[in-house]
Amino acid sequence: MLTDRSRFGKQRIILTILTVTFALVSLSLNCLSSRPSVGINTPTDGQSIEVQTDSSNQGSFTVQGSSSRVSDNPELRVFVLALAKDSNSWTIQEPSAATNPNGSWSGRVRVGSYYDPRKVNYEMKIVAVAADPSNIEPMAKALHSVSDPKDLKPVAQSEVISVAINPTK
């Protein structure tokens, strides 16, 4: 027969186990939610963008977004990558996006060239990644392009968005 003292001891052990389990689950959830993240706010998916081009058919437009746990890590940068519809490589837009302490960021996507006069409404895909610049392979740095955004070994990646580019003079 159990005494009141042994019942109290078992209840205490069960309560301690439940408390420790709850603390571990809470800590795990907090660690999972503290991973870096990055997203694109503008332009939006499917948006048509007017890009003023110069005499060499070059232009650019602004991409803005938000991030968390990126600006407080000196080893991470936000990179914007662009993929023209008829291309098989993502162009790394340089320089990396400017990231503010509140997590907002802004970068430029360059389009066109003298040798590549694009027509109206050509499609381009855009993605933002948070990555350590030292992880970028030397060849990708030299060519400013990768076959897949994951080649930058990002710790976070936004959704890929599609935009229609309308070059204007």
MDAnalysis code that builds the backbone (N, CA, C; Angstrom):
import MDAnalysis as mda
import numpy as np

u = mda.Universe.empty(507, n_residues=169, atom_resindex=np.repeat(np.arange(169), 3), trajectory=True)
u.add_TopologyAttr("name", ["N", "CA", "C"] * 169)
u.add_TopologyAttr("resid", np.arange(1, 170))
u.add_TopologyAttr("resname", ["MET", "LEU", "THR", "ASP", "ARG", "SER", "ARG", "PHE", "GLY", "LYS", "GLN", "ARG", "ILE", "ILE", "LEU", "THR", "ILE", "LEU", "THR", "VAL", "THR", "PHE", "ALA", "LEU", "VAL", "SER", "LEU", "SER", "LEU", "ASN", "CYS", "LEU", "SER", "SER", "ARG", "PRO", "SER", "VAL", "GLY", "ILE", "ASN", "THR", "PRO", "THR", "ASP", "GLY", "GLN", "SER", "ILE", "GLU", "VAL", "GLN", "THR", "ASP", "SER", "SER", "ASN", "GLN", "GLY", "SER", "PHE", "THR", "VAL", "GLN", "GLY", "SER", "SER", "SER", "ARG", "VAL", "SER", "ASP", "ASN", "PRO", "GLU", "LEU", "ARG", "VAL", "PHE", "VAL", "LEU", "ALA", "LEU", "ALA", "LYS", "ASP", "SER", "ASN", "SER", "TRP", "THR", "ILE", "GLN", "GLU", "PRO", "SER", "ALA", "ALA", "THR", "ASN", "PRO", "ASN", "GLY", "SER", "TRP", "SER", "GLY", "ARG", "VAL", "ARG", "VAL", "GLY", "SER", "TYR", "TYR", "ASP", "PRO", "ARG", "LYS", "VAL", "ASN", "TYR", "GLU", "MET", "LYS", "ILE", "VAL", "ALA", "VAL", "ALA", "ALA", "ASP", "PRO", "SER", "ASN", "ILE", "GLU", "PRO", "MET", "ALA", "LYS", "ALA", "LEU", "HIS", "SER", "VAL", "SER", "ASP", "PRO", "LYS", "ASP", "LEU", "LYS", "PRO", "VAL", "ALA", "GLN", "SER", "GLU", "VAL", "ILE", "SER", "VAL", "ALA", "ILE", "ASN", "PRO", "THR", "LYS"])
u.atoms.positions = np.array([
    [0.834, -1.159, 0.000],
    [0.000, 0.000, 0.000],
    [0.893, 1.240, 0.000],
    [0.484, 2.222, -0.850],
    [1.267, 3.451, -0.959],
    [0.933, 4.395, 0.173],
    [1.946, 4.986, 0.698],
    [1.720, 5.983, 1.722],
    [1.500, 7.329, 1.063],
    [0.976, 8.257, 1.812],
    [0.754, 9.606, 1.281],
    [2.079, 10.215, 0.826],
    [3.118, 9.874, 1.546],
    [4.431, 10.423, 1.215],
    [4.936, 9.895, -0.127],
    [4.765, 8.606, -0.413],
    [5.239, 8.051, -1.681],
    [4.360, 8.540, -2.840],
    [3.029, 8.718, -2.607],
    [2.158, 9.286, -3.650],
    [2.591, 10.705, -3.996],
    [2.884, 11.473, -2.994],
    [3.324, 12.847, -3.213],
    [4.636, 12.871, -3.991],
    [5.545, 11.953, -3.706],
    [6.822, 11.864, -4.402],
    [6.640, 11.518, -5.875],
    [5.720, 10.576, -6.180],
    [5.458, 10.206, -7.568],
    [4.812, 11.369, -8.323],
    [3.886, 12.056, -7.688],
    [3.244, 13.210, -8.332],
    [4.273, 14.301, -8.622],
    [5.169, 14.452, -7.695],
    [6.218, 15.456, -7.873],
    [7.127, 15.103, -9.050],
    [7.466, 13.830, -9.189],
    [8.308, 13.374, -10.299],
    [7.576, 13.581, -11.627],
    [6.306, 13.214, -11.672],
    [5.512, 13.385, -12.903],
    [5.417, 14.862, -13.259],
    [5.167, 15.701, -12.280],
    [5.078, 17.144, -12.517],
    [6.414, 17.689, -13.008],
    [7.508, 17.233, -12.478],
    [8.835, 17.676, -12.913],
    [9.093, 17.249, -14.354],
    [8.743, 16.006, -14.683],
    [8.922, 15.513, -16.054],
    [8.084, 16.340, -17.030],
    [6.850, 16.632, -16.695],
    [5.987, 17.443, -17.561],
    [6.542, 18.851, -17.729],
    [7.050, 19.437, -16.664],
    [7.614, 20.787, -16.725],
    [8.848, 20.815, -17.624],
    [9.734, 19.841, -17.475],
    [10.935, 19.772, -18.295],
    [10.562, 19.541, -19.763],
    [9.606, 18.673, -20.023],
    [9.155, 18.408, -21.391],
    [8.589, 19.677, -22.019],
    [7.761, 20.400, -21.286],
    [7.187, 21.648, -21.791],
    [8.294, 22.661, -22.104],
    [9.278, 22.766, -21.225],
    [10.382, 23.705, -21.441],
    [11.178, 23.331, -22.683],
    [11.444, 22.043, -22.884],
    [12.199, 21.603, -24.062],
    [11.420, 21.848, -25.355],
    [10.125, 21.590, -25.353],
    [9.296, 21.838, -26.539],
    [9.262, 23.330, -26.841],
    [9.106, 24.162, -25.832],
    [9.091, 25.615, -26.033],
    [10.417, 26.102, -26.595],
    [11.507, 25.606, -26.063],
    [12.833, 25.986, -26.538],
    [13.034, 25.548, -27.988],
    [12.593, 24.347, -28.321],
    [12.719, 23.854, -29.699],
    [11.930, 24.720, -30.665],
    [10.705, 25.077, -30.301],
    [9.892, 25.932, -31.167],
    [10.519, 27.306, -31.335],
    [11.104, 27.842, -30.280],
    [11.768, 29.133, -30.361],
    [12.981, 29.064, -31.280],
    [13.738, 27.980, -31.208],
    [14.904, 27.821, -32.083],
    [14.475, 27.697, -33.537],
    [13.395, 26.986, -33.791],
    [12.916, 26.836, -35.163],
    [12.464, 28.170, -35.743],
    [11.827, 28.984, -34.939],
    [11.313, 30.259, -35.442],
    [12.408, 31.330, -35.515],
    [13.592, 31.046, -35.002],
    [14.643, 32.058, -35.012],
    [15.574, 31.917, -36.222],
    [15.183, 31.096, -37.184],
    [15.991, 30.961, -38.402],
    [15.838, 32.220, -39.242],
    [16.869, 32.589, -40.005],
    [16.738, 33.740, -40.893],
    [15.644, 33.513, -41.935],
    [15.037, 34.611, -42.364],
    [14.043, 34.546, -43.431],
    [14.211, 35.768, -44.322],
    [13.746, 35.650, -45.564],
    [13.814, 36.750, -46.508],
    [12.604, 36.649, -47.438],
    [12.032, 37.793, -47.779],
    [10.881, 37.818, -48.678],
    [10.910, 39.052, -49.564],
    [10.244, 38.971, -50.713],
    [10.134, 40.102, -51.639],
    [8.764, 40.745, -51.452],
    [8.760, 42.055, -51.199],
    [7.505, 42.804, -51.061],
    [7.090, 43.452, -52.377],
    [8.052, 44.087, -53.067],
    [7.776, 44.698, -54.366],
    [8.953, 44.442, -55.297],
    [8.721, 44.149, -56.537],
    [7.418, 44.052, -57.180],
    [6.684, 42.791, -56.721],
    [5.428, 42.699, -57.110],
    [4.620, 41.547, -56.747],
    [4.568, 40.565, -57.917],
    [4.223, 39.343, -57.611],
    [4.155, 38.302, -58.636],
    [3.158, 38.701, -59.725],
    [3.597, 38.616, -60.981],
    [2.743, 38.943, -62.122],
    [2.725, 40.411, -62.498],
    [3.437, 41.242, -61.751],
    [3.425, 42.687, -62.006],
    [4.158, 43.024, -63.303],
    [3.657, 44.046, -64.004],
    [4.316, 44.586, -65.183],
    [5.121, 45.803, -64.740],
    [6.395, 45.853, -65.149],
    [7.299, 46.911, -64.687],
    [7.825, 47.701, -65.874],
    [7.640, 49.010, -65.837],
    [8.212, 49.900, -66.854],
    [9.649, 50.197, -66.451],
    [10.582, 49.936, -67.358],
    [11.996, 50.171, -67.081],
    [12.522, 51.163, -68.104],
    [12.972, 52.308, -67.607],
    [13.580, 53.321, -68.473],
    [14.953, 52.826, -68.906],
    [15.173, 52.709, -70.222],
    [16.462, 52.240, -70.724],
    [17.217, 53.387, -71.374],
    [18.524, 53.262, -71.379],
    [19.375, 54.289, -71.992],
    [19.675, 53.912, -73.443],
    [20.599, 54.619, -74.071],
    [20.911, 54.391, -75.479],
    [21.531, 53.011, -75.735],
    [22.054, 52.374, -74.683],
    [22.612, 51.027, -74.848],
    [21.620, 49.939, -74.422],
    [20.342, 50.323, -74.300],
    [19.254, 49.390, -73.924],
    [19.402, 48.835, -72.518],
    [20.118, 49.527, -71.647],
    [20.269, 49.077, -70.270],
    [19.361, 49.884, -69.356],
    [18.829, 49.209, -68.366],
    [17.992, 49.857, -67.372],
    [18.002, 49.041, -66.098],
    [17.277, 49.511, -65.106],
    [17.186, 48.757, -63.858],
    [15.895, 49.132, -63.148],
    [15.514, 48.281, -62.208],
    [14.360, 48.573, -61.359],
    [14.664, 48.102, -59.947],
    [13.920, 48.645, -58.998],
    [14.148, 48.370, -57.584],
    [13.325, 47.176, -57.121],
    [13.945, 46.343, -56.312],
    [13.276, 45.240, -55.634],
    [13.412, 45.513, -54.141],
    [12.297, 45.425, -53.420],
    [12.321, 45.673, -51.979],
    [11.709, 44.488, -51.246],
    [12.193, 44.281, -50.042],
    [11.666, 43.172, -49.271],
    [11.914, 43.321, -47.796],
    [11.658, 42.245, -47.093],
    [11.861, 42.218, -45.649],
    [12.620, 40.946, -45.284],
    [13.256, 41.002, -44.143],
    [14.021, 39.852, -43.670],
    [14.005, 39.841, -42.154],
    [14.339, 38.710, -41.607],
    [14.548, 38.634, -40.163],
    [15.804, 37.819, -39.909],
    [16.519, 38.206, -38.883],
    [17.755, 37.549, -38.479],
    [18.828, 37.573, -39.573],
    [18.811, 38.620, -40.408],
    [19.830, 38.781, -41.442],
    [20.723, 39.967, -41.102],
    [20.120, 41.127, -40.830],
    [20.920, 42.335, -40.574],
    [21.745, 42.224, -39.291],
    [21.310, 41.380, -38.355],
    [22.077, 41.233, -37.109],
    [23.177, 40.172, -37.219],
    [23.326, 39.584, -38.409],
    [24.392, 38.608, -38.635],
    [25.371, 39.190, -39.651],
    [26.563, 39.604, -39.228],
    [27.504, 40.265, -40.142],
    [27.999, 39.374, -41.285],
    [27.774, 38.070, -41.183],
    [28.226, 37.172, -42.245],
    [27.194, 36.995, -43.355],
    [25.977, 37.502, -43.171],
    [24.923, 37.299, -44.167],
    [24.651, 38.560, -44.973],
    [24.298, 38.359, -46.231],
    [23.865, 39.433, -47.131],
    [22.618, 38.954, -47.865],
    [21.796, 39.901, -48.290],
    [20.657, 39.573, -49.145],
    [21.098, 39.783, -50.588],
    [20.949, 38.754, -51.392],
    [21.256, 38.830, -52.814],
    [19.966, 38.668, -53.600],
    [19.804, 39.499, -54.626],
    [18.681, 39.357, -55.547],
    [19.229, 38.678, -56.798],
    [18.526, 37.676, -57.281],
    [18.909, 36.973, -58.499],
    [17.786, 37.108, -59.513],
    [18.146, 37.235, -60.784],
    [17.159, 37.395, -61.848],
    [17.404, 36.354, -62.929],
    [16.314, 35.850, -63.490],
    [16.377, 34.844, -64.545],
    [15.460, 35.273, -65.679],
    [16.057, 35.623, -66.825],
    [15.247, 35.949, -68.001],
    [14.615, 34.663, -68.514],
    [13.431, 34.791, -69.109],
    [12.675, 33.613, -69.537],
    [13.480, 32.707, -70.463],
    [14.277, 33.280, -71.324],
    [15.026, 32.473, -72.293],
    [16.444, 32.138, -71.831],
    [16.714, 32.306, -70.542],
    [18.047, 32.036, -70.009],
    [18.012, 30.774, -69.156],
    [19.174, 30.167, -68.963],
    [19.252, 29.001, -68.079],
    [20.128, 29.272, -66.859],
    [20.496, 30.539, -66.648],
    [21.278, 30.859, -65.453],
    [20.721, 32.112, -64.774],
    [20.777, 32.071, -63.460],
    [20.319, 33.181, -62.623],
    [21.460, 34.180, -62.508],
    [21.192, 35.439, -62.792],
    [22.199, 36.482, -62.674],
    [22.185, 37.036, -61.253],
    [23.346, 37.025, -60.611],
    [23.485, 37.587, -59.267],
    [23.585, 39.096, -59.430],
    [22.643, 39.827, -58.867],
    [22.636, 41.279, -58.990],
    [23.612, 41.858, -57.973],
    [24.564, 42.608, -58.477],
    [25.581, 43.224, -57.619],
    [25.351, 44.723, -57.565],
    [25.603, 45.355, -56.467],
    [26.040, 44.769, -55.200],
    [24.869, 44.087, -54.498],
    [25.172, 43.435, -53.378],
    [24.107, 42.812, -52.597],
    [23.153, 43.911, -52.126],
    [21.939, 43.500, -51.781],
    [20.924, 44.463, -51.356],
    [21.340, 45.154, -50.062],
    [20.951, 46.408, -49.940],
    [21.202, 47.168, -48.707],
    [20.167, 46.746, -47.668],
    [20.632, 46.246, -46.530],
    [19.734, 45.757, -45.480],
    [19.749, 46.712, -44.298],
    [18.571, 47.106, -43.845],
    [18.431, 48.008, -42.704],
    [18.308, 47.211, -41.408],
    [18.603, 47.832, -40.261],
    [18.510, 47.123, -38.978],
    [17.111, 46.544, -38.703],
    [16.058, 47.168, -39.261],
    [14.704, 46.651, -39.032],
    [14.370, 45.466, -39.939],
    [15.311, 45.061, -40.812],
    [15.108, 43.906, -41.670],
    [14.670, 44.237, -43.083],
    [14.251, 45.478, -43.314],
    [13.873, 45.840, -44.682],
    [15.132, 45.911, -45.539],
    [14.980, 45.630, -46.828],
    [16.125, 45.668, -47.726],
    [15.684, 46.172, -49.088],
    [16.656, 46.616, -49.871],
    [16.388, 47.158, -51.198],
    [17.573, 46.853, -52.101],
    [17.278, 46.408, -53.317],
    [18.320, 46.113, -54.289],
    [17.859, 46.482, -55.689],
    [18.760, 46.424, -56.642],
    [18.456, 46.767, -58.036],
    [18.611, 45.535, -58.911],
    [17.728, 45.435, -59.908],
    [17.857, 44.406, -60.935],
    [18.157, 45.133, -62.233],
    [19.265, 44.766, -62.846],
    [19.655, 45.374, -64.112],
    [19.142, 44.523, -65.261],
    [18.650, 45.200, -66.296],
    [18.098, 44.495, -67.458],
    [18.676, 45.082, -68.735],
    [18.729, 44.231, -69.770],
    [19.107, 44.684, -71.105],
    [20.582, 44.954, -71.277],
    [20.948, 45.117, -72.550],
    [22.298, 45.524, -72.924],
    [22.257, 45.933, -74.387],
    [23.332, 46.517, -74.861],
    [23.412, 46.936, -76.248],
    [23.199, 45.748, -77.180],
    [23.729, 44.587, -76.769],
    [23.639, 43.385, -77.597],
    [22.347, 42.603, -77.372],
    [21.530, 43.047, -76.436],
    [20.329, 42.297, -76.075],
    [19.119, 43.221, -75.973],
    [18.696, 43.818, -77.095],
    [17.516, 44.679, -77.024],
    [16.260, 43.830, -76.875],
    [15.639, 43.903, -75.716],
    [14.456, 43.087, -75.428],
    [13.199, 43.765, -75.941],
    [12.206, 42.948, -76.193],
    [10.898, 43.432, -76.622],
    [10.055, 43.780, -75.397],
    [8.892, 44.314, -75.650],
    [7.948, 44.650, -74.579],
    [7.412, 43.365, -73.943],
    [7.166, 43.434, -72.660],
    [6.551, 42.345, -71.894],
    [7.362, 41.053, -71.854],
    [8.667, 41.148, -71.754],
    [9.401, 39.893, -71.601],
    [9.397, 39.488, -70.133],
    [9.307, 38.200, -69.921],
    [9.162, 37.676, -68.567],
    [10.516, 37.470, -67.909],
    [10.530, 37.760, -66.615],
    [11.723, 37.558, -65.810],
    [11.286, 37.024, -64.456],
    [12.074, 36.130, -63.906],
    [11.819, 35.629, -62.556],
    [12.840, 36.259, -61.621],
    [12.398, 36.506, -60.396],
    [13.250, 37.141, -59.389],
    [13.133, 36.351, -58.092],
    [14.253, 36.209, -57.401],
    [14.266, 35.568, -56.098],
    [15.288, 36.305, -55.229],
    [15.059, 36.315, -53.934],
    [16.016, 36.888, -52.978],
    [16.494, 35.766, -52.069],
    [17.788, 35.786, -51.765],
    [18.353, 34.793, -50.846],
    [19.198, 35.510, -49.803],
    [19.260, 34.939, -48.620],
    [20.189, 35.391, -47.589],
    [21.307, 34.371, -47.552],
    [22.533, 34.831, -47.820],
    [23.666, 33.913, -47.903],
    [24.941, 34.599, -47.435],
    [25.904, 33.786, -47.086],
    [27.232, 34.266, -46.726],
    [28.018, 34.443, -48.025],
    [28.486, 35.663, -48.330],
    [29.210, 35.889, -49.586],
    [30.428, 34.986, -49.761],
    [31.008, 34.527, -48.671],
    [32.181, 33.660, -48.793],
    [31.819, 32.267, -49.307],
    [30.517, 31.925, -49.306],
    [30.079, 30.635, -49.833],
    [29.913, 30.640, -51.345],
    [29.968, 31.810, -51.966],
    [29.781, 31.885, -53.407],
    [31.053, 31.380, -54.093],
    [30.883, 30.403, -54.959],
    [32.019, 29.817, -55.664],
    [32.733, 30.877, -56.501],
    [34.049, 30.795, -56.656],
    [34.796, 31.788, -57.448],
    [34.273, 31.938, -58.884],
    [33.869, 30.835, -59.516],
    [33.374, 30.915, -60.884],
    [32.058, 31.691, -60.935],
    [31.177, 31.457, -59.952],
    [29.912, 32.191, -59.896],
    [30.177, 33.676, -59.673],
    [31.172, 33.992, -58.834],
    [31.535, 35.395, -58.615],
    [32.031, 36.023, -59.910],
    [32.864, 35.295, -60.629],
    [33.426, 35.828, -61.870],
    [32.352, 36.018, -62.934],
    [31.445, 35.059, -63.036],
    [30.396, 35.134, -64.064],
    [29.149, 35.887, -63.601],
    [29.060, 36.157, -62.297],
    [27.877, 36.793, -61.694],
    [26.609, 35.995, -61.961],
    [26.747, 34.670, -62.083],
    [25.554, 33.860, -62.333],
    [25.729, 32.454, -61.762],
    [24.581, 31.812, -61.519],
    [24.534, 30.433, -61.034],
    [23.403, 29.717, -61.763],
    [23.470, 28.393, -61.819],
    [22.405, 27.650, -62.489],
    [21.176, 27.500, -61.598],
    [21.361, 27.642, -60.288],
    [20.256, 27.507, -59.338],
    [20.562, 28.395, -58.132],
    [19.562, 29.121, -57.606],
    [19.823, 29.959, -56.414],
    [20.414, 29.173, -55.249],
    [20.119, 27.894, -55.153],
    [20.657, 27.073, -54.066],
    [22.174, 26.907, -54.167],
    [22.752, 27.241, -55.340],
    [24.210, 27.196, -55.484],
    [24.897, 28.205, -54.568],
    [24.161, 29.221, -54.116],
    [24.728, 30.215, -53.190],
    [24.703, 29.721, -51.744],
    [24.178, 28.524, -51.533],
    [24.052, 27.935, -50.196],
    [23.320, 28.891, -49.244],
    [22.112, 29.307, -49.640],
    [21.391, 30.280, -48.806],
    [20.888, 29.668, -47.498],
    [20.825, 30.505, -46.476],
    [20.199, 30.096, -45.214],
    [18.713, 30.418, -45.248],
    [18.303, 31.244, -46.221],
    [16.888, 31.576, -46.414],
    [16.683, 31.970, -47.872],
    [15.479, 31.713, -48.379],
    [15.157, 32.058, -49.765],
    [13.706, 32.496, -49.844],
    [13.449, 33.537, -50.635],
    [12.087, 34.017, -50.837],
    [11.367, 33.127, -51.843],
    [10.096, 33.380, -52.018],
    [9.356, 32.761, -53.108],
    [9.881, 33.354, -54.410],
    [9.867, 32.574, -55.475],
    [10.237, 33.079, -56.796],
    [9.026, 33.823, -57.356],
    [9.262, 35.049, -57.833],
    [8.164, 35.802, -58.440],
    [8.474, 36.032, -59.921],
    [7.422, 36.168, -60.710],
    [7.550, 36.469, -62.137],
    [7.059, 37.875, -62.395],
    [7.797, 38.611, -63.218],
    [7.398, 39.958, -63.602],
    [7.520, 40.102, -65.126],
    [6.783, 41.034, -65.677],
    [6.892, 41.354, -67.103],
    [7.614, 42.688, -67.224],
    [8.696, 42.710, -67.971],
    [9.514, 43.916, -68.130],
    [9.104, 44.632, -69.405],
    [8.858, 45.941, -69.303],
    [8.530, 46.780, -70.446],
    [9.575, 47.860, -70.587],
    [10.603, 47.644, -71.427],
    [11.622, 48.679, -71.612],
    [11.040, 49.891, -72.353],
    [11.374, 51.082, -71.889],
    [10.948, 52.315, -72.557],
    [12.170, 53.205, -72.713],
    [12.164, 54.030, -73.716],
    [13.271, 54.964, -73.949],
    [12.968, 56.297, -73.290],
])
